[in-house]
Structures are given as structure tokens and as C-alpha cells.
Amino acid sequence: MAKQRRERKLEHYYRMAKQAGYRARSSFKLEQLNERYKLLQRGNVVVDLGAAPGGWLQVARKEVGDEGFVLGVDLQEITKLPYKNVKTLVADITDPSASELIRQNLPRPADVVLSDASPKISGVWSIDHARSIELADAAFTIAGEVLSRGGELLVKVFQGEFFQDFVQNVRKKFDRLKISKPSASRKGSSEVYVIAKGFKRV
Ligand SMILES: C[S@@+](CC[C@H](N)C(=O)[O-])C[C@H]1O[C@@H](n2cnc3c(N)ncnc32)[C@H](O)[C@@H]1O
């Protein structure tokens, strides 16, 4: 029964994504988080880590408008979006040179860093959790290098034993932090989103 409900929900978001012209169902997660936490503003410079196939890039572009700028980064090539102010890079966000590469491709320090990066799922909870923490740590490091003072970070993490340590590290660098699971996220999945606002650049 629960499985049928889950499948119906996935099918629902799949149909909505198609109607809205989004590349991925995950677009609705960002829409829901943005509605709730008011992350993306007109004119913002946004970095989206783990951005393929580009569903979040589409939502971010809609919110920042013509005046803003969106940079998507992924291991995989992202099919071009039809906007001059959306750029994409192929890069590994865990590579120590990633921050510098991203900075070089921004018009100014970023207002928002998003990360929906996910490891390839092995099915072994502890391994998937550890890999997800590695990606979330990479996003946090990049945010520390590219965000302007007062900037925001939204990052996906699979919950598990290292989750609280991660949250505590992020909390030290930002004024406010929330943890959220949007309704478009599968109930059974361990993923949650950490939203941190007010980056304390020193
Ligand atoms: C769930 S998908 C992102 C979906 C995206 N938010 C959207 O709406 O289209 C996760 C992405 O993380 C990327 N990823 C995983 N590890 C990465 C890494 N080390 N560096 C860059 N991207 C990575 C994967 O290639 C994958 O495209």
C-alpha cells in the first residue's frame, strides 16, 4: 500500500515536471525549499553543485531573472540552457581545485550556493551516507571560498552517524541554520536539506 502511494507520488511529480518543462522532478524540491526559506532573489549570483541534468538550474534562473547569474557544476556534461546568464562546468566538486575554477567563472562572489550532489547509490546505508557527507563537506568548503558575506548555503545530506558533526561545522560559519525535508522528497529516503543563512566571511 505504502509502495503504491509512493509510486503515485513519484508519477505525480514526474507529470508536473513534464508540464512545467523541467528537466528533473527534483526541481520541485528546490521550489518548495525556496518558497519556505526565501533563498533565491532577483539579481542573485548562484552556484549549483551536482547540477545535472539541470532541473535546479531552471528554477534558479527563473528566480534570479535576467539580472542574475547561475553557474552549474557536475561530473557530467549538462545540456545547455537557452540563457546567456546560465553557465555550466564539468568538474569534480571534491577536487581541491574546484573552488578556484568556480571563482574564475563567477562575475562576483556568490549570494547562494546550492548542492543537490548525490553519490552513486550502493544500497549500503553506511557507505552511501559517508559518500554523501563527503559531497556535502565539499559543497561547504566551496561555499566558504566563493560566498559573499551574508550569503546562503542549501545542501543535501543523507542522514547517518556523521550528520550532526556536519551540521555543527556549518553552524559555526553561518548565523542561522535549518534542516528540512520538502514534500517532493521521497518519504523513505534518508535525504534532508541543510539551509544555512548569514555567511560569516571574516
Ligand atoms: C540528484 S542529481 C542532481 C539533480 C539536479 N539538482 C537537477 O535538478 O537536475 C545529483 C548529481 O550529483 C552529481 N555528482 C555526484 N558526485 C559529484 C562530484 N564529485 N562532483 C560533481 N558532481 C557530482 C551527479 O553527477 C548527479 O548529476
The ligand as a Tripos MOL2 file, in Angstrom:
@<TRIPOS>MOLECULE
LIG
   27    29     1     0     0
SMALL
NO_CHARGES

@<TRIPOS>ATOM
      1 C1         20.2850   14.1660   -7.9080 C.3       1 LIG1
      2 S1         21.3980   14.6680   -9.1650 S.3       1 LIG1
      3 C2         21.1260   16.4090   -9.1970 C.3       1 LIG1
      4 C3         19.8220   16.8040   -9.8260 C.3       1 LIG1
      5 C4         19.7560   18.3000  -10.0930 C.3       1 LIG1
      6 N1         19.5840   19.0400   -8.8510 N.3       1 LIG1
      7 C5         18.6110   18.6400  -11.0170 C.2       1 LIG1
      8 O1         17.6070   19.2100  -10.5470 O.co2     1 LIG1
      9 O2         18.7100   18.3710  -12.2240 O.co2     1 LIG1
     10 C6         22.9620   14.5240   -8.3880 C.3       1 LIG1
     11 C7         24.1500   14.9300   -9.2520 C.3       1 LIG1
     12 O3         25.3290   14.9750   -8.4380 O.3       1 LIG1
     13 C8         26.4190   14.7730   -9.3240 C.3       1 LIG1
     14 N2         27.6580   14.4950   -8.5910 N.ar      1 LIG1
     15 C9         27.9380   13.4240   -7.8190 C.ar      1 LIG1
     16 N3         29.2060   13.4830   -7.3700 N.ar      1 LIG1
     17 C10        29.7390   14.6510   -7.8630 C.ar      1 LIG1
     18 C11        31.0250   15.2580   -7.7590 C.ar      1 LIG1
     19 N4         32.0140   14.6880   -7.0430 N.pl3     1 LIG1
     20 N5         31.2330   16.4290   -8.4010 N.ar      1 LIG1
     21 C12        30.2440   16.9800   -9.1480 C.ar      1 LIG1
     22 N6         29.0000   16.4450   -9.2780 N.ar      1 LIG1
     23 C13        28.7470   15.2890   -8.6480 C.ar      1 LIG1
     24 C14        25.9470   13.6100  -10.1780 C.3       1 LIG1
     25 O4         26.6940   13.5230  -11.3760 O.3       1 LIG1
     26 C15        24.4690   13.9590  -10.3890 C.3       1 LIG1
     27 O5         24.2740   14.5950  -11.6290 O.3       1 LIG1
@<TRIPOS>BOND
     1     1     2 1
     2     2     3 1
     3     2    10 1
     4     3     4 1
     5     4     5 1
     6     5     6 1
     7     5     7 1
     8     7     8 2
     9     7     9 1
    10    10    11 1
    11    11    12 1
    12    11    26 1
    13    12    13 1
    14    13    14 1
    15    13    24 1
    16    14    15 ar
    17    14    23 ar
    18    15    16 ar
    19    16    17 ar
    20    17    18 ar
    21    17    23 ar
    22    18    19 1
    23    18    20 ar
    24    20    21 ar
    25    21    22 ar
    26    22    23 ar
    27    24    25 1
    28    24    26 1
    29    26    27 1
@<TRIPOS>SUBSTRUCTURE
     1 LIG1         1 GROUP 0 **** ****
